[in-house]
């Protein structure tokens, strides 16, 4: 087991440089998928190692349900991290479980409330609410609809009359195309995945922030492609940001939440030429080095957690042979 059990808890630091670089130098679709995959793998590995430490720590507690041989002196010597670290991991793992459960519960509660708010609204992809407060967001469907019959997966675009009256006709088309891209790309899954990853390991919070930005940029580019006018999409985002309020939950992608940082960057990106098609950056560039460093850290985290798992299983199996 050794120090390998602790490496996945700190190796997420290797993914921090790529969080910002990928958002600016990779195509937003590729950046969203890459950062989400890194966050999920690193979070799973760190949670697994917390679980291993919990097993070791629990074996030393009196009255535990594990076999008595697991607390023998030889086992403690073979698995040295059975004291403070093992007991501290219990509290950390409980915090991770509570945080992830709370995030999932809140997401489901908000979606349920958003669907109930649409009661009486005519069926269709676009749901217009008679509300002077300006907002717009993509409400995912249940997932039972197939992509072939319903590209949005049964989701709906929720927009208030206050938002519609704030935009021109072309800007409304950009808004619809943007939210449709969120639904078609299943961006809510990426957003929820990185939120859970950040709950599992706080070092992954920069990746959560980066994915929230790149998913919006992904939808921006799809809207620009659908409307054929990048300037119109940029103008719609800027105008909506001045008057809008955020979506009801971070996992419900909104059109232009009023945070001061991401919106100007999104507008500037839309006023620039379209990003190149998805491709891996050369390793000699800063973003290329960051991508490979993150990949190496993720691979190291996976190997370290696998090594710790196998070692612990072998030691405990030797202590309690079948």
N, C-alpha and C positions, 0 to 999 in steps of 0.2 A: 504494500500500500504506500508507505513512505510519504514523501512530500507530493507525490503525484495527485493525491486526493485533494490537495489545496490549490493546484494550478488552475483548474477550471473556474475557481471562484475569482481569480484575478486576470485570467487571460482575456476576458472581454475588453480589457484596456487596449489590446492590439487592434480592436475594431473602431476605436474612437477617431483616429485620423481619417478613415475613409468615410465617416458619417457626413462630414461637411464637404469633402472633396468630391464624393460621388454625386452629391446633390447639384454641383455646379459643373461637373465635367463629364458625367455620364448621361446618356438619354434617360429621361425620368422613368420610363417603363422599366429599363434594366436596373436603374438605381433602386427603385422600389422593391423589385424582386430580390436583388442581391442583399440589400440591407435587412429585409425581412427574414431571409433565409439565415443570414449570419446571426441575427438576434435570437431566432428560435433555437438554432443548434446550440449556441452558447448558453442560453437559458436552460435548456434541457440538461446539458452536461453539468452545469453548476448545481442544479437542483438534485441531480442524481448523486453527486458527491456529498451534498448535504445529507441525503438519505443514507449514504454509506456511513458517514460519521454518526448519524443517529443510531444506526444498528450497533456500531461499536460502543457508543456511550450507553445505550440501553442495556447492553449485556452486562454492564458493571453495576446496574441499579438493583438493590435487593427487591425480591418479589417480581422480577420481570418474567414474562412468559417464555423467554428463550431457554434453550437447553443449558443446564448448569455448566457443561464443559466449555461454553463460550466465554465464561468469565475466569477460566483457569489462568494461572500465572504464565504458562507457556503461550497461550493465546494473546494475553496482554503484551507479552514481550514481542511477539510476531507482529502485532498490530499496535504500534506504540501510541497512537493518538486516540486513546480511550478515556482521557481525563476531562480536562476543561473543554477542549475542542469538541469532544463528542457531546457533552451536555449543552454547550452553547449552540451546537447545530440543531438541537431539538427546538429551541425557541425560534431560531431562524427559519427552520422548515415550517413550523406552525405559522409564522408571519407570512411566509410565501404562500402557503395554502389559503390563509384567510384573505390575503390581498388579491390573489387570482380569483377566488370564489366571489369576492365582493365586486371585482371588475366585471365578471361574467353576469352576475345578478343585476348590476346596474345597467349593463348593456341591454339585457333582455327586458328589464322593466321600462327603460326608455323607449325601446322599440314597440313594446306592447302599448304604452301610452300614446305613442305617435300614431299607431294604427287605430286606436280608439278615437283619436281626434279626427280621423277621416270618416267616421261614421256619418252616413248621409251624403257624403261627397260622391258624385257620379264616378263609376268605374272608368279606368283608363290609366295610361302611364302618367299623365299629368294630373295632379290634384291641386286645385287652387283653393286656398282657404281665405275666407273673408276676414282679413285681419290687417289693420293699418300698420302693424309692426312689420318692417321689411326683413324677410329671411327666405332662404331657399336651401334645401338639402335633399340628399338622395336617401330614400327609405328602402333598405333591402327587402326582398321578398322572402318567402319561407324556404326558397331553394327547391321546391318540388317541381317548378316549371323547368323545362329543358331549355338549353341554350338555343336549340334549333327553332323551337316554337316561340320562345320569348327571350330575346337577347338580354333583356334586363333581369331575367330570372324571376319575374313576377314582382319586381320592385316598382316603386313609384317615385316620381319627382314631385316633391312637396314645395310649393311656392305660395307666398302670401300675396294678396292684392296690393299690399303696401310696396312689395318689391317690384311687382310688375309695373306699377305706375311710376316707379323711379327710373325705369329703363326705357329706351327707345325700342322700336320694333326689331332692329338688327341686334341690339344688345339682349333682348329677350331670347332670340334664337341662339345666341351664344350661351346664355344661361342654360337653356334646355339641353344643348349639345354637351355642355360641361357636366351637368348632372347625369345625363345619359351615359357618358363615359365612365363615371363613377360606378354606375350600376353594371355596365357591361364588363368592366374590369374587375368586378368584385373587390373594390378597394376597401370595403368595410372589413374584409377578412384580414388583409394586411395590417390595417390599423388596430384591430383587436389583437392580432398575434403579437405585434410589437409592444402593445400595452401590457399584455400578460408577461412578455419577456422582461420588461422593465420592472414589473412587480416581483419577478423571480430573482432578478439581480439588478440592483440600482445602477450599476456601472453601465447598463444598456440604455439608460434614459436618453442619451444623445442620439441613439439610433431611432428611438421612438419619435423624437422631434424631427429627425431627418426624413423619416418615412411619411410623417404627416405633411411635410412640405413637398416631397417628390410625388406623392400621390395626387396632390393638387396640380402640380406641374404636368403630370401625365394627363390629367383631365383637361388642362389648359391646351395642351398640344392637340389632343383629339378634337376639342372644340374648334381650334383654329383650322384644323384640317377639314372639319365638317362644314364650317362657314366659309372657308376660303379667304378669310380676312383676319390676320393676326392683330391688327390695330383695333378692330371692333371688339375682339375678346379682351384685349388689354383695357380698353376704355370701359367695358362692362364691369370688369373686376374692380377697377379703380372707383367707379361710381357706386357700385354695390358696397364696397368696403367703407365708404363714407357714411352710409346710412344703415348698414345691416347689423344684425346681432348674430351671435354664434349659433351653430346647430345645437339641438338639445343634448347631444352627447358627442364626445370626441370621435367615437367610432361611426357616427353618421356624418359623412363628408359634406361639408357646406360649400357654398359658392364663394363667399368672400368674408370670412370671419374678420372682425375688426382689429386683430392684432397688428401692431405697427410694423413688425419686421418682415414677415413673409410676403405680404401683398406688394410692396414696392419691388421686391426681387422678382416676383412673378410677372409684374407689369414690364419690368426691364427686360426679362427674358423673352416676353412675347414681342417686344419692339425690336428685338435682335433677330437675326436669321434663324430659321428653324434648326434645331440641333440635328447632328448627323444621325443616321440610322444606328440602331444598337450595335456596338462593337466593343471589344475589350481594348482598353487603353494600353499603349506600349509600356513595358515595364520600366523604361528609362524615365518616364514622366512621374511627377509627384503622385498623381492619382493611381498610376499603375503600381507604384511601390506600395501605396496604402492598401490597394486591393489585395496584393499578394501577401502583405503583412497580416491583413485581416484573415485571409484564407489560411495562412500558416498558423495563426493563433487559434482559429476554429478547429483546424485539423489536430493541433496539439491538445486542445481541450478535449476533443473526442477521444484521442488516444490515451490521454491521462485518465479520463473517467473510465475507459474500458480497462486499462491496466489496473486501476484501483478496484474495480468491480471483480475482475478475475482473481486478483490476489486475495481479496477478502473471502470470496467463495471457496477458494482452495484451502485457505487457512481454516475456515469454519467447517468445511467438509472433513478436513483431517481431524479436527477436534471432535466431530460427531459423525463418525463413519456409519454408513448405512449397512 
